[in-house]
Amino acid sequence: VSRISELIAVDTVRKLIREYGEGLNTDLLILDKDRNVIAGFPVDVQNGELTERPLLLRESMVGYVAMRGAAGGHALDFIAQNLSRIIEMAYEIESLSGEVARNYEELSLLWNISFRLGAGLDVDTICTVLADEMMNLCPAHSVSIFLVSEMPSDRLIPAELSGARRAAPASGKQILLPRVSLGEYANKASMMTLKTDSGLLGYVHEKKESITVCDVSEDDRFEGFPYPVRSLLIVPLIVEDAMIGALVASDKLDGQEFYSTDIKLISGIASACAVSIKKAFLFDDLRGMLFSTAEAFSFAIDAKDPYTYGHSKRVAETSVSIAEAAGFSAEMVNWLKLAALLHDIGKIGTPENILHKTGKLDDAEMCMMKEHPVIGARMIQHIPRLKEISLWIRHHHEKYDGSGYPSGLKGEDIPLVSRIIAISDCFDALTTDRPYRRALSREEAINIMRESEAKHFDPVLFGYFDRIAE
Ligand SMILES: [Fe+2]
């Protein structure tokens, strides 16, 4: 600390030295290290005859207390001691309030991060949040988030769920691949591979703790990067004692070293992100399972009718294209895909002689055929979280002019997803062989659909379909 004026409330000191001065019947001065007057009478300190005593802070000299003339040295010793104590206390208060401010900053940052992570993000977004925060806190030439490759989901699932598979030792070494890279070397960093059995990463992996290296050329563990590096910070992403990835940052933009306060803060953010990454992987696994199950169901439906083999999957693909063109969010596209895969699941309840009939269906048969959206919706509606999907399935045969079934809904009363599935369903039906006719070409199908567009389809959604089909 070179400026004691920053540490002491000058008014208090003025008052103090006035009182001391009056007691001693003289004037007192406070000078800083360079002999600039901080408090006291105006004086040419270079030429004046002053008796001085040093003011100390943790045994370092930070200034002087001085008085005119040579008398009263003992009194000045006593004053210097007292002032030194006051400076010491001011310094303690300053450091404590600095620490409180840093802790507050740290907490509010962590709170913000947890808030952002609480939204149930995907792995890439979480990695971007982490890399962004690192860049904000310590702008660096490069910041990358690496994750263990082929993230074996069973390693992340609690032991009681994955049973014996988890007990098996992880075979061989782990490779870390970059998931997100920021900074001027992002391109080069995004092509890097790191191993966890040697070098700096090996150390971090074994110790499960962050490290900083001030100069990699002096560290034997450094195995080379495809871009220029001098100082490095590596923070492991740990979940349940396993390293699932690492944050790697090189060279702060201001040329300074990575400080321990930086590391503490980044490590806190990294642990919050690591837990969210684990959750996101688990969620991906569950979603994957849900989709495989839905696909298996859709094959089961299509298998009942050789003519419609692969129909549900194709309808799902076309519906996804329309939804993406219409700007649906990724999450919404996923739910729509699920609904499209399952849209004809109610046909499980339709007799095969009706499904396979080559001639025209009689009224009773048509009635049974038209029940499949309702049966399908009923099958799905009891599954938690699929209630809305059951509604989309129920209405996939509605027509825009209200002439469809089962409810004769019109226009925008028909759920949006059902309106999309209706377009893809019609296109796939026209372009595949049916018991009663050969498949039409894509052009013929689109022309027929254009003719009936106004009656059957949502014009805006059909516009997206038409552009995709083109
Ligand atoms: Fe259908």
Boltz pocket constraint, residues with backbone or C-beta under 6 A from the ligand:
constraints:
  - pocket:
      binder: B
      contacts: [[A, 343], [A, 344], [A, 372], [A, 396], [A, 397], [A, 425]]
      max_distance: 6.0
